Structure formats: C-alpha cells, structure tokens
C-alpha cells in the first residue's frame, strides 16, 4: 500500500513517476472555458465590415481625429440621419 501523498512528499513521488492524484481534489476541478465574469463586457454593437474608397476613409479618419471621436462614431453619426 502506498503512503498518502502530502505536500512534503508530492514532488518526490511525482519525480519517481508515482500516482499523486490523491493529493488533488479532482471532483471540484473544472477544465476549459472562460472564468465567470472574465473578458470585456458587451457593448451591444455588432461588427459590420464593408469596403469604402480610400478618399472616403481618409475623410472619416480626418473628421474623427479633428473631433476627437472614434471612426465608428463618425460613420454612425453620418449614417443614422440618412437612414431614418
């Protein structure tokens, strides 16, 4: 019969190739998946990719820089009134 694995003999038993799983509580283990509450919170927006002319992109970037806004905010502010 093997001795119970303890913090003192864990490394030695592992180095010998012995089973050390009795030291760990495997019934509570959860492998894979994200931690609860981890990551960025959803902004509620959806990514939409489209192709625009280089001159239009320069205009959007320039306006965003001048107004200290994000490019997506500039595009949204220009499109929203036109689509209502």
HUTA-V939961 format. One record per residue. N is the residue number from 1. RES is the residue in one small letter. SS is DSSP state (2 for helix, 1 for strand, 0 for the rest). OMEGA is omega in radians with two decimals (999 if undefined). Layout:
n=N res=RES ss=SS omega=OMEGA
n=N res=RES ss=SS omega=OMEGA
This chain:
n=1 res=x ss=0 omega=-3.12
n=2 res=x ss=0 omega=3.06
n=3 res=x ss=0 omega=3.10
n=4 res=x ss=0 omega=3.12
n=5 res=x ss=0 omega=3.11
n=6 res=x ss=0 omega=3.11
n=7 res=x ss=0 omega=-3.11
n=8 res=x ss=0 omega=-3.08
n=9 res=x ss=0 omega=-3.10
n=10 res=x ss=2 omega=-3.06
n=11 res=x ss=2 omega=-3.14
n=12 res=x ss=2 omega=3.12
n=13 res=x ss=2 omega=3.14
n=14 res=x ss=2 omega=3.13
n=15 res=x ss=2 omega=3.11
n=16 res=x ss=0 omega=3.14
n=17 res=x ss=0 omega=-3.13
n=18 res=x ss=0 omega=3.11
n=19 res=x ss=0 omega=-3.13
n=20 res=x ss=0 omega=-3.08
n=21 res=x ss=2 omega=3.11
n=22 res=x ss=2 omega=3.11
n=23 res=x ss=2 omega=-3.06
n=24 res=x ss=0 omega=3.11
n=25 res=x ss=0 omega=-3.04
n=26 res=x ss=2 omega=-3.11
n=27 res=x ss=2 omega=-3.14
n=28 res=x ss=2 omega=-3.07
n=29 res=x ss=0 omega=3.05
n=30 res=x ss=0 omega=3.14
n=31 res=x ss=0 omega=3.04
n=32 res=x ss=0 omega=3.11
n=33 res=x ss=0 omega=-3.12
n=34 res=x ss=0 omega=3.04
n=35 res=x ss=0 omega=3.12
n=36 res=x ss=0 omega=3.12
n=37 res=x ss=0 omega=-3.11
n=38 res=x ss=0 omega=3.06
n=39 res=x ss=0 omega=3.14
n=40 res=x ss=0 omega=3.06
n=41 res=x ss=0 omega=-3.12
n=42 res=x ss=0 omega=3.11
n=43 res=x ss=0 omega=-3.11
n=44 res=x ss=0 omega=-3.13
n=45 res=x ss=0 omega=-3.13
n=46 res=x ss=0 omega=3.12
n=47 res=x ss=0 omega=3.12
n=48 res=x ss=0 omega=-3.07
n=49 res=x ss=0 omega=3.11
n=50 res=x ss=0 omega=3.12
n=51 res=x ss=0 omega=3.12
n=52 res=x ss=0 omega=3.12
n=53 res=x ss=0 omega=3.13
n=54 res=x ss=2 omega=-3.13
n=55 res=x ss=2 omega=3.11
n=56 res=x ss=2 omega=3.10
n=57 res=x ss=2 omega=3.10
n=58 res=x ss=2 omega=3.14
n=59 res=x ss=2 omega=3.13
n=60 res=x ss=2 omega=-3.14
n=61 res=x ss=2 omega=3.13
n=62 res=x ss=2 omega=3.14
n=63 res=x ss=2 omega=3.12
n=64 res=x ss=2 omega=3.14
n=65 res=x ss=2 omega=3.14
n=66 res=x ss=2 omega=-3.06
n=67 res=x ss=2 omega=-3.13
n=68 res=x ss=0 omega=-3.14
n=69 res=x ss=0 omega=3.05
n=70 res=x ss=0 omega=3.14
n=71 res=x ss=2 omega=-3.12
n=72 res=x ss=2 omega=3.10
n=73 res=x ss=2 omega=3.12
n=74 res=x ss=2 omega=-3.12
n=75 res=x ss=2 omega=-3.13
n=76 res=x ss=2 omega=-3.13
n=77 res=x ss=2 omega=3.11
n=78 res=x ss=2 omega=-3.09
n=79 res=x ss=2 omega=-3.04
n=80 res=x ss=2 omega=3.13
n=81 res=x ss=2 omega=-3.11
n=82 res=x ss=2 omega=-3.09
n=83 res=x ss=2 omega=-3.13
n=84 res=x ss=0 omega=999
